[in-house]
Amino acid sequence: MSAEQQTLFERVGGEQKIEEFIHEFYDRVLADPELKSFFKNTSMDKIRRMQREFFSAALDGPITYSGRPLSHIHHGRGITQNHFALYVGHLLDTLQDQGINEQDVQAIISRINTYVNNITGDIGSAG
Ligand code: HEM
């Protein structure tokens, strides 16, 4: 199969690679003074596990996300667009440091950016 025919999930290196980058990504999120307090009462093992599923599904992998809708999880926590931008910034740095090719990095970031309203609650409770 040529690179164009593969899913993003396959191109980045499948579940193993996603597990690695989620780990590294949350180390960065938790080291950010503007973000870490959001996670102080949360099981990071659970988030990492659910994020492995979420990202695998979002990158068209053969996995179904079994968690709650993103809006239910995130609304009411006071997450602003600025927090969201910081969070996605850490994701970008992580993906680049993990050696994922730039075109795939940009494709992943655009997909994740489409969830901004589900996370910050700017629009209703869709998703
Ligand atoms: C597109 C970006 C994001 C995605 C895809 C995402 C996804 C997720 C997922 C899959 C979970 C676990 C769900 C579960 O336990 O069932 C979760 C939990 C959580 N997320 Fe996010 N998230 C995003 C952005 C953010 C941001 C920007 C913040 C805060 C700055 C945040 C804070 C949290 C917190 C605090 C929890 C734990 C909730 C709890 O303890 O029940 N998330 N997120």
Residues whose N, C-alpha, C, O or C-beta is under 5 A from the ligand:
A	BS01	HEM	L35 F38 F39 N41 T42 I47 M50 Q51 F54 G67 R68 I73 I79 H83 F84 Y87 I112 Y115 I119
